[in-house]
Amino acid sequence: MFIELTEIITDGLQSFQNSKSKTRKILINTTKIQAIYSDSIGKTIIQLRRDNIKVEEDYEQVVAQVKA
């Protein structure tokens, strides 16, 4: 099963040069998720096998989508 989330792009120097964060819609295969947790500013981090993805949706929304 796949879920659709809004990724906050944090790679590269562009994230530091622009005051506005860039975002994009992504689909994540829920069977590849290793862990889900919140960071200190309230954004959700999804840990996959090889990468971490920061998303705009809050922790409760992401967990509800994964369980559905």
N, CA, C and O atoms as a DFTB+ gen file, in Angstrom:
272 C
 N C O
     1  1       0.837      -1.176       0.000
     2  2       0.000       0.000       0.000
     3  2       0.892       1.252       0.000
     4  3       1.960       1.269       0.611
     5  1       0.436       2.279      -0.686
     6  2       1.176       3.530      -0.774
     7  2       0.379       4.654      -0.109
     8  3      -0.851       4.644      -0.111
     9  1       1.099       5.618       0.459
    10  2       0.463       6.813       1.017
    11  2       1.064       8.040       0.352
    12  3       2.236       8.034      -0.024
    13  1       0.269       9.091       0.203
    14  2       0.742      10.337      -0.395
    15  2       1.007      11.355       0.692
    16  3       0.147      11.615       1.534
    17  1       2.213      11.939       0.675
    18  2       2.618      12.926       1.665
    19  2       3.314      14.091       0.965
    20  3       3.652      14.006      -0.216
    21  1       3.524      15.182       1.710
    22  2       4.220      16.356       1.188
    23  2       5.616      16.408       1.797
    24  3       5.777      16.675       2.988
    25  1       6.624      16.148       0.967
    26  2       8.014      16.135       1.429
    27  2       8.567      17.550       1.488
    28  3       8.310      18.366       0.603
    29  1       9.321      17.829       2.530
    30  2      10.065      19.081       2.641
    31  2      11.476      18.791       2.149
    32  3      12.198      17.998       2.753
    33  1      11.870      19.432       1.053
    34  2      13.164      19.163       0.438
    35  2      14.249      19.887       1.232
    36  3      14.230      21.112       1.348
    37  1      15.194      19.120       1.776
    38  2      16.239      19.694       2.626
    39  2      17.632      19.412       2.099
    40  3      18.609      19.793       2.745
    41  1      17.764      18.762       0.953
    42  2      19.091      18.420       0.416
    43  2      19.716      19.607      -0.296
    44  3      19.021      20.398      -0.934
    45  1      21.011      19.725      -0.184
    46  2      21.748      20.736      -0.923
    47  2      21.724      22.104      -0.281
    48  3      21.130      22.302       0.779
    49  1      22.380      23.050      -0.940
    50  2      22.483      24.411      -0.424
    51  2      21.214      25.221      -0.627
    52  3      21.030      26.233       0.050
    53  1      20.338      24.820      -1.527
    54  2      19.133      25.582      -1.804
    55  2      18.255      25.742      -0.574
    56  3      17.603      26.774      -0.415
    57  1      18.226      24.751       0.289
    58  2      17.382      24.841       1.473
    59  2      17.874      25.931       2.426
    60  3      17.079      26.480       3.189
    61  1      19.173      26.255       2.395
    62  2      19.713      27.295       3.262
    63  2      19.641      28.673       2.603
    64  3      19.546      29.684       3.298
    65  1      19.685      28.721       1.292
    66  2      19.673      29.991       0.582
    67  2      18.275      30.594       0.500
    68  3      18.131      31.816       0.522
    69  1      17.267      29.777       0.408
    70  2      15.899      30.265       0.287
    71  2      15.224      30.255       1.646
    72  3      15.333      29.282       2.392
    73  1      14.536      31.322       1.963
    74  2      13.843      31.370       3.247
    75  2      12.602      30.480       3.236
    76  3      12.180      29.996       4.286
    77  1      12.017      30.261       2.060
    78  2      10.830      29.417       1.951
    79  2      11.253      27.989       1.607
    80  3      12.022      27.771       0.671
    81  1      10.749      27.027       2.364
    82  2      11.076      25.631       2.106
    83  2      10.379      25.161       0.841
    84  3       9.232      25.524       0.580
    85  1      11.079      24.351       0.058
    86  2      10.475      23.775      -1.131
    87  2       9.825      22.458      -0.756
    88  3      10.338      21.710       0.076
    89  1       8.701      22.188      -1.371
    90  2       7.978      20.953      -1.087
    91  2       7.599      20.267      -2.389
    92  3       7.601      20.871      -3.462
    93  1       7.273      18.979      -2.260
    94  2       6.748      18.216      -3.387
    95  2       5.921      17.056      -2.851
    96  3       6.159      16.569      -1.745
    97  1       4.962      16.626      -3.631
    98  2       4.136      15.471      -3.271
    99  2       4.897      14.204      -3.614
   100  3       5.496      14.098      -4.684
   101  1       4.869      13.237      -2.695
   102  2       5.533      11.957      -2.921
   103  2       4.613      10.820      -2.501
   104  3       3.702      11.013      -1.697
   105  1       4.854       9.641      -3.046
   106  2       4.186       8.412      -2.633
   107  2       5.211       7.538      -1.936
   108  3       6.334       7.376      -2.415
   109  1       4.817       6.974      -0.799
   110  2       5.719       6.124      -0.035
   111  2       5.081       4.753       0.132
   112  3       3.915       4.636       0.510
   113  1       5.859       3.725      -0.154
   114  2       5.418       2.361       0.069
   115  2       5.496       2.081       1.568
   116  3       6.578       2.131       2.152
   117  1       4.364       1.788       2.187
   118  2       4.332       1.628       3.648
   119  2       5.115       0.408       4.129
   120  3       5.509       0.359       5.294
   121  1       5.347      -0.565       3.272
   122  2       6.127      -1.735       3.695
   123  2       7.614      -1.407       3.830
   124  3       8.358      -2.178       4.435
   125  1       8.055      -0.279       3.279
   126  2       9.463       0.126       3.357
   127  2       9.760       1.019       4.561
   128  3      10.922       1.340       4.814
   129  1       8.732       1.425       5.306
   130  2       8.922       2.321       6.448
   131  2       9.503       1.545       7.626
   132  3       8.969       0.509       8.022
   133  1      10.607       2.057       8.183
   134  2      11.244       1.445       9.348
   135  2      10.777       2.096      10.647
   136  3      10.568       1.409      11.647
   137  1      10.608       3.450      10.633
   138  2      10.203       4.179      11.834
   139  2       9.584       5.512      11.434
   140  3       9.850       6.045      10.356
   141  1       8.745       6.040      12.335
   142  2       8.136       7.355      12.161
   143  2       8.289       8.089      13.484
   144  3       7.979       7.541      14.542
   145  1       8.778       9.353      13.426
   146  2       8.916      10.131      14.653
   147  2       8.854      11.621      14.337
   148  3       9.027      12.026      13.187
   149  1       8.604      12.441      15.370
   150  2       8.553      13.900      15.219
   151  2       9.906      14.497      15.554
   152  3      10.647      13.962      16.378
   153  1      10.224      15.628      14.900
   154  2      11.442      16.335      15.257
   155  2      11.104      17.471      16.226
   156  3       9.961      17.586      16.669
   157  1      12.074      18.297      16.553
   158  2      11.881      19.322      17.584
   159  2      10.962      20.458      17.150
   160  3      10.444      21.178      18.004
   161  1      10.742      20.643      15.841
   162  2       9.882      21.739      15.379
   163  2       8.504      21.252      14.937
   164  3       7.736      22.016      14.352
   165  1       8.191      20.002      15.207
   166  2       6.857      19.492      14.930
   167  2       6.663      18.853      13.568
   168  3       5.548      18.457      13.230
   169  1       7.714      18.744      12.783
   170  2       7.623      18.048      11.502
   171  2       7.840      16.560      11.736
   172  3       8.431      16.163      12.740
   173  1       7.364      15.745      10.813
   174  2       7.470      14.300      10.958
   175  2       8.606      13.768      10.092
   176  3       8.757      14.166       8.937
   177  1       9.399      12.868      10.656
   178  2      10.480      12.210       9.942
   179  2      10.079      10.761       9.718
   180  3       9.694      10.059      10.653
   181  1      10.173      10.321       8.460
   182  2       9.904       8.926       8.127
   183  2      11.235       8.285       7.779
   184  3      11.918       8.710       6.847
   185  1      11.597       7.261       8.536
   186  2      12.857       6.568       8.316
   187  2      12.605       5.362       7.428
   188  3      11.833       4.469       7.776
   189  1      13.271       5.347       6.265
   190  2      13.226       4.214       5.357
   191  2      14.526       3.442       5.488
   192  3      15.378       3.812       6.296
   193  1      14.697       2.403       4.734
   194  2      15.899       1.580       4.860
   195  2      17.178       2.347       4.555
   196  3      18.197       2.146       5.217
   197  1      17.130       3.234       3.545
   198  2      18.343       3.940       3.135
   199  2      18.289       5.444       3.324
   200  3      19.293       6.120       3.102
   201  1      17.151       5.990       3.726
   202  2      17.011       7.443       3.741
   203  2      15.999       7.868       4.792
   204  3      15.166       7.071       5.224
   205  1      16.076       9.122       5.198
   206  2      15.065       9.738       6.045
   207  2      14.357      10.810       5.231
   208  3      14.992      11.537       4.466
   209  1      13.046      10.909       5.393
   210  2      12.246      11.877       4.650
   211  2      11.498      12.741       5.654
   212  3      10.828      12.225       6.548
   213  1      11.613      14.068       5.505
   214  2      10.882      15.000       6.356
   215  2       9.611      15.421       5.619
   216  3       9.668      15.843       4.464
   217  1       8.460      15.305       6.296
   218  2       7.185      15.646       5.669
   219  2       6.457      16.712       6.474
   220  3       6.699      16.882       7.669
   221  1       5.550      17.433       5.792
   222  2       4.788      18.508       6.438
   223  2       3.705      17.982       7.376
   224  3       3.405      18.617       8.388
   225  1       3.125      16.849       7.059
   226  2       2.025      16.314       7.853
   227  2       2.494      15.989       9.266
   228  3       3.640      15.590       9.475
   229  1       1.592      16.163      10.236
   230  2       1.992      15.881      11.609
   231  2       2.001      14.367      11.870
   232  3       1.481      13.576      11.084
   233  1       2.598      14.004      12.980
   234  2       2.835      12.599      13.325
   235  2       1.553      11.782      13.324
   236  3       1.520      10.685      12.766
   237  1       0.494      12.302      13.942
   238  2      -0.764      11.566      14.058
   239  2      -1.387      11.282      12.692
   240  3      -1.932      10.200      12.470
   241  1      -1.306      12.260      11.770
   242  2      -1.845      12.059      10.425
   243  2      -1.102      10.951       9.684
   244  3      -1.721      10.118       9.021
   245  1       0.220      10.944       9.797
   246  2       1.026       9.951       9.096
   247  2       0.742       8.564       9.653
   248  3       0.573       7.617       8.884
   249  1       0.687       8.426      10.960
   250  2       0.424       7.128      11.567
   251  2      -0.957       6.622      11.175
   252  3      -1.124       5.432      10.906
   253  1      -1.948       7.504      11.138
   254  2      -3.302       7.113      10.746
   255  2      -3.326       6.618       9.294
   256  3      -4.016       5.647       8.985
   257  1      -2.580       7.279       8.405
   258  2      -2.537       6.835       7.007
   259  2      -1.844       5.488       6.870
   260  3      -2.259       4.663       6.055
   261  1      -0.810       5.253       7.643
   262  2      -0.091       3.980       7.567
   263  2      -0.965       2.844       8.088
   264  3      -0.959       1.751       7.522
   265  1      -1.706       3.088       9.146
   266  2      -2.568       2.053       9.731
   267  2      -3.782       1.741       8.878
   268  3      -4.325       0.639       8.954
   269  1      -4.222       2.706       8.057
   270  2      -5.443       2.509       7.245
   271  2      -5.252       1.474       6.167
   272  3      -6.179       1.197       5.406
